[in-house]
Amino acid sequence: MLLLESIGLEKSYKGKLILKQTEPFQLFNKDRIGLVGLNGTGKSTFLKLLSLMEEADSGFVQHYGTFAVVSQFEESAQKITARSEGQWNLKGKNYETMSGGEKTRTQIAAALEQQPDILILDEPTSHLDVEGMDQLAKVLHHHKGAVLLVSHDRTFLDMVCTKIIELDQQTFTLYHGNYAEYLIQKEQKQERQQFEYEQYVKEKTRLENAAKEKSSKAKGMKDKPARMSYSEAKLGKMKVRSAKRSLEKASKVIEKRIEMMDKKEKPKEQPKIDFDIQQFSVIHGKQALAVKQLSVGFDERQLFIDLSFTVKPGMKVVLTGKNGTGKSTLLEAIYRGNEQIEKSKQLKIGYFHQHLNILDETKSILENVMENSLYEETWVRTILARLLFKREDVFKKVEVLSGGEKMKTALAKLFLNDYNLLLLDEPTNYLDLFTREALEEVLIAYPGTFILATHDRRLMEKAATHVLDLQPPGAYWFEGSYKEYLENKNGDIKTGPKTIDHKDHLLKLELEMTDLIGQLSLTLNEEEKIRLDQRYQEVLKEIRLIKAQ
C-alpha cells in the first residue's frame, strides 16, 4: 500500500541549491529505507520536506497515512506513558537533565506511541550506545508501518533496512537490500564502469589509429609515380585522385564515429594509504603505558575499582561499554596523568574529543594539519583527499567549516603529527558513512598505538586488536578482534571474558594445563583425546589473554 510519494522536490538556502529530486519517490507499507550520502547532500533536508517541517521551493509531497518524526534537532520535552518509560529505561528521569541518549529514547518512545503509518527518523542512533541501537532495531523490525531514516551506523542500517537510497550531487539512486548489500552492488557497478571505460579507450584508440593510417596513406599518394611518364600519369590521374578522396573520406568517417561514441568517464580511484614508518616515532620497550589498580568514582557511584591493564606498542585497543560507564573519564585520566598510570618516557600522546579544540580557526585545513607534521605536503594531501577534502578544499579556513569537517581536520592533524599513542573519544560523531569508512582505512594503516572509544561496531570490528569492555565496577580485557570478543562473550561461560588482574585464576589455569598435558600423554581413547585437547586449547587461550595484560 502506497503511504507517501514526492515528485520534483527542490530546496535552496541563500541561493545555494541543496536538494533537487531527479526521480519520483514512493514509500510503501513495510518499507525500511535508509538514506545515505556525504554530509551536505541534502538527506536531512529531504526528510524535512517529506515530513512537511519545511516547505519546498518546487515539487509536491502527498501523504496517504499518519506520520511521526524523530529529529536530531528536537529540543522540546516529550510526554510518554509509564509503559514506555519502563521499556526505554526512562523511569524517574527529568527531560531537562537527561543525557543526549535519554532524550533520543524519549523522542523515539513518543513517536512510537502514536502508532504512525510512516515513521521518519533523522540520526536516531547518534547518541545511542550499542544496546540502545539494538533495542531500536528490534522495535523498528516489528513496526507495522513504513520506516524512512538517516543513520551513520552501518551495523544498524544492516539490521533495519530493506532498501538504500544514495543521494549524490542531486542524484537519487535506489539499491535493494541493506547497507552491506548496497556496498556490494555499488562495487559491482564501479567494476562495470571500469570495464566499459577500458573498452571505450581500447575502441577509441583503434579507430584513431585507423583514421591516422588512412589519412597518412592519402597524403602519401602522388599524382605521378616516379617511374611513370607524363602521358601514362595523365591516363591514371583521375584514378589516383579518386582513391585519394576515398581514403580521406574514410578517415573523416572514422573521426565522425569517434565523435559519436558514447563517452565513458574513468571511475575515480581512491588514493592508497600507506604511512612511512621511517618517519614515525617508535616506542622502544615492552609497554606504552600501564594502568595499575586505578579506581575512579563520582557522587558515591564507582565507575571502576582496581582497574589494571597494559597497552603494548602497536596495540589497537577498542574501549567499549554502555553510556556512562567511564570511557571518556578513563581516556582523560590517561591524557592528564595519574599516579596509578605508568607511561613510557618515549610516549607522545595525541588526544581527540569533541570539546577539545586543537585547531587554529584563522588557518586553513592544510596549514593546521601541516603544523608539526612528520610528512611532506603531498602525502598530507593524500590523507586529506581520503577524508574527502579534495583539491582546493584544503585551503578553506577552519572558521568556515561545518562541525563534521572540523572533526575530520582534527583527526587528520592527530594522525599526521608527531604522536605515537592516540586517544580517540567518539571520533565518528558527525561523520557521514563514507568518511567513517575512510577513517577505518586510516586507523588500520596507522603504525602507532591507539585507544578508541566508539559505539560504531563496524569500526570496532575492523580496527581492534584488543578490547577493553567497561562494566562498572569491573572491566574485561580481551586479546583479539571485537567480533571474536563478542563470540567469546556470548559463548560458553568457561571461555567467556575474564576480569582483569586475576593472578589466582592464572595459577589455577597453569596447574590445569600441566594436568591436561599429563592426561593427553597417557590416554589411548580417541574421544577422550579430542575432549582433552579442546579443553587444552581453551585453557591456553585464557592464559595468553591474562598474560597479555
WOWOTA-V758677 format. One record per residue. N is the residue number from 1. RES is the residue in one letter. PSI is psi as a letter, one per 40 degrees, with the letter a starting at -180 (999 if undefined). D_CENTER is the distance of its C-alpha to the mean C-alpha in Angstrom with 1 decimal. Layout:
# WOWOTA-V758677
N & RES & PSI & D_CENTER
N & RES & PSI & D_CENTER
This chain:
# WOWOTA-V758677
1 & M & h & 33.9
2 & L & h & 32.6
3 & L & d & 31.5
4 & L & i & 30.1
5 & E & i & 30.1
6 & S & i & 29.5
7 & I & h & 30.7
8 & G & f & 30.4
9 & L & h & 28.7
10 & E & i & 28.4
11 & K & h & 27.6
12 & S & i & 28.1
13 & Y & h & 28.1
14 & K & f & 30.7
15 & G & e & 31.2
16 & K & h & 27.6
17 & L & h & 26.4
18 & I & d & 23.2
19 & L & h & 23.4
20 & K & h & 25.5
21 & Q & h & 25.5
22 & T & e & 26.6
23 & E & i & 26.9
24 & P & i & 28.5
25 & F & h & 26.3
26 & Q & h & 27.7
27 & L & h & 26.7
28 & F & i & 28.6
29 & N & h & 29.5
30 & K & e & 27.1
31 & D & i & 24.2
32 & R & g & 20.8
33 & I & h & 18.8
34 & G & h & 15.2
35 & L & h & 14.7
36 & V & i & 11.6
37 & G & i & 11.6
38 & L & i & 11.2
39 & N & h & 12.7
40 & G & e & 16.4
41 & T & e & 16.7
42 & G & e & 18.7
43 & K & d & 16.9
44 & S & d & 18.6
45 & T & d & 21.7
46 & F & d & 22.0
47 & L & d & 21.9
48 & K & d & 24.6
49 & L & d & 26.7
50 & L & d & 26.6
51 & S & e & 27.5
52 & L & f & 30.2
53 & M & d & 29.0
54 & E & i & 29.4
55 & E & h & 31.8
56 & A & i & 30.8
57 & D & d & 32.7
58 & S & i & 33.4
59 & G & i & 32.8
60 & F & i & 33.3
61 & V & h & 31.7
62 & Q & h & 33.7
63 & H & i & 33.2
64 & Y & f & 35.1
65 & G & i & 34.2
66 & T & i & 33.4
67 & F & i & 30.0
68 & A & i & 28.3
69 & V & h & 25.4
70 & V & h & 23.0
71 & S & i & 21.9
72 & Q & e & 19.7
73 & F & e & 22.7
74 & E & h & 25.5
75 & E & e & 27.7
76 & S & i & 30.9
77 & A & i & 32.0
78 & Q & h & 31.7
79 & K & h & 34.5
80 & I & i & 33.8
81 & T & i & 36.2
82 & A & d & 36.9
83 & R & d & 35.5
84 & S & d & 32.1
85 & E & d & 32.4
86 & G & d & 32.9
87 & Q & d & 30.2
88 & W & e & 27.5
89 & N & f & 29.1
90 & L & e & 30.4
91 & K & h & 34.1
92 & G & e & 36.0
93 & K & h & 33.1
94 & N & h & 33.9
95 & Y & d & 31.5
96 & E & d & 32.2
97 & T & e & 31.3
98 & M & i & 28.3
99 & S & i & 24.8
100 & G & d & 21.9
101 & G & d & 20.9
102 & E & d & 24.6
103 & K & d & 25.0
104 & T & d & 22.1
105 & R & d & 23.7
106 & T & d & 27.0
107 & Q & d & 25.8
108 & I & d & 24.4
109 & A & d & 27.8
110 & A & d & 29.8
111 & A & d & 28.2
112 & L & d & 28.7
113 & E & d & 32.3
114 & Q & e & 33.0
115 & Q & f & 32.3
116 & P & i & 31.0
117 & D & d & 30.9
118 & I & h & 27.7
119 & L & h & 25.0
120 & I & h & 22.6
121 & L & h & 19.8
122 & D & h & 17.8
123 & E & f & 14.9
124 & P & e & 16.9
125 & T & e & 14.2
126 & S & d & 13.7
127 & H & e & 16.6
128 & L & i & 16.9
129 & D & i & 16.7
130 & V & d & 15.9
131 & E & d & 19.6
132 & G & d & 19.5
133 & M & d & 16.6
134 & D & d & 18.5
135 & Q & d & 21.6
136 & L & d & 20.3
137 & A & d & 19.0
138 & K & d & 22.5
139 & V & d & 24.3
140 & L & d & 22.6
141 & H & d & 23.3
142 & H & e & 27.0
143 & H & h & 27.2
144 & K & d & 30.0
145 & G & a & 28.9
146 & A & i & 25.9
147 & V & h & 22.4
148 & L & h & 20.4
149 & L & i & 17.3
150 & V & h & 14.3
151 & S & i & 11.4
152 & H & e & 7.8
153 & D & h & 7.9
154 & R & d & 7.4
155 & T & d & 10.3
156 & F & d & 12.4
157 & L & d & 12.1
158 & D & d & 13.2
159 & M & d & 16.0
160 & V & d & 17.3
161 & C & i & 16.9
162 & T & e & 19.5
163 & K & i & 18.6
164 & I & h & 15.8
165 & I & h & 16.9
166 & E & h & 15.0
167 & L & h & 16.4
168 & D & h & 16.7
169 & Q & f & 19.7
170 & Q & e & 21.7
171 & T & h & 21.3
172 & F & h & 20.6
173 & T & h & 19.6
174 & L & h & 20.0
175 & Y & h & 18.5
176 & H & h & 20.1
177 & G & a & 18.2
178 & N & a & 15.1
179 & Y & d & 11.5
180 & A & d & 11.9
181 & E & d & 15.2
182 & Y & d & 13.9
183 & L & d & 11.8
184 & I & d & 15.0
185 & Q & d & 17.1
186 & K & d & 15.3
187 & E & d & 15.6
188 & Q & d & 19.2
189 & K & d & 19.8
190 & Q & d & 18.7
191 & E & d & 21.0
192 & R & d & 23.8
193 & Q & d & 23.4
194 & Q & d & 23.7
195 & F & d & 26.8
196 & E & d & 28.3
197 & Y & d & 27.9
198 & E & d & 29.6
199 & Q & d & 32.4
200 & Y & d & 32.9
201 & V & d & 33.3
202 & K & d & 35.6
203 & E & d & 37.8
204 & K & d & 37.9
205 & T & d & 39.0
206 & R & d & 41.6
207 & L & d & 43.1
208 & E & d & 43.1
209 & N & d & 45.1
210 & A & d & 47.4
211 & A & d & 48.1
212 & K & d & 48.8
213 & E & d & 51.1
214 & K & d & 53.2
215 & S & d & 53.4
216 & S & d & 54.5
217 & K & d & 57.2
218 & A & d & 58.4
219 & K & d & 58.9
220 & G & e & 60.7
221 & M & h & 63.3
222 & K & i & 66.7
223 & D & d & 69.4
224 & K & h & 71.9
225 & P & i & 71.1
226 & A & d & 73.0
227 & R & e & 75.5
228 & M & h & 76.4
229 & S & i & 79.4
230 & Y & d & 79.2
231 & S & d & 81.1
232 & E & d & 78.7
233 & A & d & 75.7
234 & K & d & 77.1
235 & L & d & 77.2
236 & G & e & 73.5
237 & K & d & 72.2
238 & M & d & 71.1
239 & K & d & 69.2
240 & V & d & 67.3
241 & R & d & 66.3
242 & S & d & 65.3
243 & A & d & 63.1
244 & K & d & 61.6
245 & R & d & 60.7
246 & S & d & 59.3
247 & L & d & 56.9
248 & E & d & 55.9
249 & K & d & 55.2
250 & A & d & 53.1
251 & S & d & 51.0
252 & K & d & 50.5
253 & V & d & 49.6
254 & I & d & 46.9
255 & E & d & 45.6
256 & K & d & 45.5
257 & R & d & 43.6
258 & I & d & 40.9
259 & E & d & 40.7
260 & M & e & 40.3
261 & M & i & 37.6
262 & D & h & 34.3
263 & K & h & 32.2
264 & K & h & 28.9
265 & E & i & 26.2
266 & K & h & 24.5
267 & P & i & 20.8
268 & K & h & 18.5
269 & E & h & 17.5
270 & Q & h & 14.6
271 & P & i & 16.3
272 & K & i & 16.2
273 & I & h & 15.4
274 & D & g & 18.4
275 & F & i & 19.7
276 & D & h & 23.5
277 & I & d & 24.5
278 & Q & d & 28.0
279 & Q & e & 26.9
280 & F & i & 25.3
281 & S & h & 27.3
282 & V & i & 27.9
283 & I & h & 28.9
284 & H & h & 32.2
285 & G & i & 33.0
286 & K & d & 32.0
287 & Q & i & 29.9
288 & A & d & 27.6
289 & L & i & 28.5
290 & A & h & 30.2
291 & V & h & 30.3
292 & K & h & 33.7
293 & Q & f & 34.8
294 & L & h & 32.9
295 & S & h & 33.7
296 & V & h & 32.3
297 & G & i & 33.2
298 & F & h & 33.8
299 & D & f & 36.5
300 & E & e & 37.9
301 & R & h & 34.4
302 & Q & h & 33.5
303 & L & d & 29.8
304 & F & i & 30.5
305 & I & h & 33.8
306 & D & f & 34.5
307 & L & h & 30.9
308 & S & h & 31.0
309 & F & i & 28.5
310 & T & h & 28.2
311 & V & h & 25.3
312 & K & i & 26.3
313 & P & h & 25.2
314 & G & e & 22.0
315 & M & i & 20.8
316 & K & g & 17.1
317 & V & h & 17.7
318 & V & h & 15.5
319 & L & h & 17.6
320 & T & i & 17.4
321 & G & i & 19.9
322 & K & i & 20.7
323 & N & h & 20.9
324 & G & e & 24.0
325 & T & e & 24.3
326 & G & e & 24.4
327 & K & d & 21.0
328 & S & d & 21.3
329 & T & d & 25.0
330 & L & d & 24.7
331 & L & d & 22.4
332 & E & d & 24.9
333 & A & d & 27.8
334 & I & d & 26.4
335 & Y & d & 26.0
336 & R & d & 29.3
337 & G & i & 31.2
338 & N & i & 33.3
339 & E & e & 36.4
340 & Q & e & 34.8
341 & I & h & 32.0
342 & E & h & 33.0
343 & K & i & 31.1
344 & S & i & 31.8
345 & K & d & 33.8
346 & Q & e & 31.4
347 & L & h & 28.4
348 & K & h & 26.7
349 & I & h & 24.2
350 & G & h & 21.4
351 & Y & h & 20.4
352 & F & h & 17.6
353 & H & i & 17.9
354 & Q & e & 17.8
355 & H & e & 21.6
356 & L & h & 22.3
357 & N & h & 22.9
358 & I & e & 22.9
359 & L & i & 23.1
360 & D & h & 26.3
361 & E & d & 26.1
362 & T & e & 29.0
363 & K & i & 27.3
364 & S & i & 24.8
365 & I & d & 21.2
366 & L & d & 22.6
367 & E & d & 25.6
368 & N & d & 23.5
369 & V & d & 21.3
370 & M & d & 24.4
371 & E & h & 26.4
372 & N & e & 27.1
373 & S & i & 24.6
374 & L & e & 25.5
375 & Y & i & 24.5
376 & E & i & 26.1
377 & E & d & 25.0
378 & T & d & 24.1
379 & W & d & 21.5
380 & V & d & 20.2
381 & R & d & 19.8
382 & T & d & 17.9
383 & I & d & 15.2
384 & L & d & 15.4
385 & A & d & 15.2
386 & R & d & 11.9
387 & L & e & 10.6
388 & L & f & 12.3
389 & F & h & 15.7
390 & K & i & 18.0
391 & R & b & 21.8
392 & E & e & 23.7
393 & D & d & 20.8
394 & V & e & 21.1
395 & F & e & 24.6
396 & K & i & 23.7
397 & K & i & 25.1
398 & V & d & 22.8
399 & E & e & 25.1
400 & V & e & 24.0
401 & L & i & 20.3
402 & S & i & 18.3
403 & G & d & 16.8
404 & G & d & 13.2
405 & E & d & 14.7
406 & K & d & 16.8
407 & M & d & 13.9
408 & K & d & 12.4
409 & T & d & 16.0
410 & A & d & 16.8
411 & L & d & 14.0
412 & A & d & 15.2
413 & K & d & 18.7
414 & L & d & 18.2
415 & F & d & 16.7
416 & L & e & 19.6
417 & N & i & 22.4
418 & D & g & 24.9
419 & Y & i & 23.3
420 & N & e & 23.1
421 & L & h & 21.6
422 & L & h & 18.6
423 & L & h & 18.5
424 & L & h & 15.2
425 & D & h & 15.7
426 & E & f & 12.8
427 & P & e & 10.9
428 & T & e & 7.9
429 & N & h & 10.8
430 & Y & e & 11.3
431 & L & h & 8.1
432 & D & i & 7.2
433 & L & d & 4.6
434 & F & d & 5.4
435 & T & d & 5.6
436 & R & d & 2.6
437 & E & d & 3.0
438 & A & d & 6.2
439 & L & d & 6.5
440 & E & d & 6.3
441 & E & d & 9.0
442 & V & d & 10.8
443 & L & d & 11.1
444 & I & d & 12.3
445 & A & e & 14.7
446 & Y & h & 15.9
447 & P & e & 19.5
448 & G & a & 20.3
449 & T & i & 19.9
450 & F & i & 17.6
451 & I & h & 17.6
452 & L & h & 14.4
453 & A & h & 14.8
454 & T & i & 12.0
455 & H & e & 12.0
456 & D & h & 8.5
457 & R & d & 10.0
458 & R & d & 7.5
459 & L & d & 6.8
460 & M & d & 10.6
461 & E & d & 11.5
462 & K & d & 10.1
463 & A & d & 11.3
464 & A & h & 14.4
465 & T & e & 18.0
466 & H & i & 19.6
467 & V & h & 19.2
468 & L & h & 21.3
469 & D & h & 21.6
470 & L & h & 23.7
471 & Q & g & 26.1
472 & P & h & 28.9
473 & P & e & 31.4
474 & G & a & 30.1
475 & A & i & 27.0
476 & Y & h & 25.9
477 & W & h & 24.9
478 & F & h & 23.6
479 & E & h & 23.4
480 & G & i & 20.7
481 & S & i & 17.2
482 & Y & d & 15.9
483 & K & d & 16.6
484 & E & d & 20.1
485 & Y & d & 20.6
486 & L & d & 20.2
487 & E & d & 22.5
488 & N & d & 24.9
489 & K & d & 24.9
490 & N & e & 25.6
491 & G & a & 28.1
492 & D & i & 31.8
493 & I & d & 32.7
494 & K & d & 34.3
495 & T & e & 31.0
496 & G & i & 29.0
497 & P & i & 27.5
498 & K & i & 30.3
499 & T & i & 30.9
500 & I & i & 30.9
501 & D & f & 34.2
502 & H & g & 36.3
503 & K & d & 38.9
504 & D & d & 41.4
505 & H & d & 38.9
506 & L & d & 38.3
507 & L & d & 42.1
508 & K & d & 42.5
509 & L & d & 39.8
510 & E & d & 41.5
511 & L & d & 44.9
512 & E & d & 43.5
513 & M & d & 42.1
514 & T & d & 45.6
515 & D & d & 47.2
516 & L & d & 44.8
517 & I & d & 45.6
518 & G & d & 49.3
519 & Q & d & 49.0
520 & L & d & 47.1
521 & S & e & 49.9
522 & L & d & 52.6
523 & T & i & 51.4
524 & L & e & 52.4
525 & N & h & 50.8
526 & E & d & 47.8
527 & E & d & 46.1
528 & E & d & 46.7
529 & K & d & 45.2
530 & I & d & 42.0
531 & R & d & 41.8
532 & L & d & 42.6
533 & D & d & 40.2
534 & Q & d & 37.3
535 & R & d & 38.2
536 & Y & d & 38.6
537 & Q & d & 35.0
538 & E & d & 33.8
539 & V & d & 35.9
540 & L & d & 34.9
541 & K & d & 31.2
542 & E & d & 32.0
543 & I & d & 34.1
544 & R & d & 31.5
545 & L & d & 29.0
546 & I & d & 31.7
547 & K & d & 32.8
548 & A & e & 29.3
549 & Q & 999 & 29.4
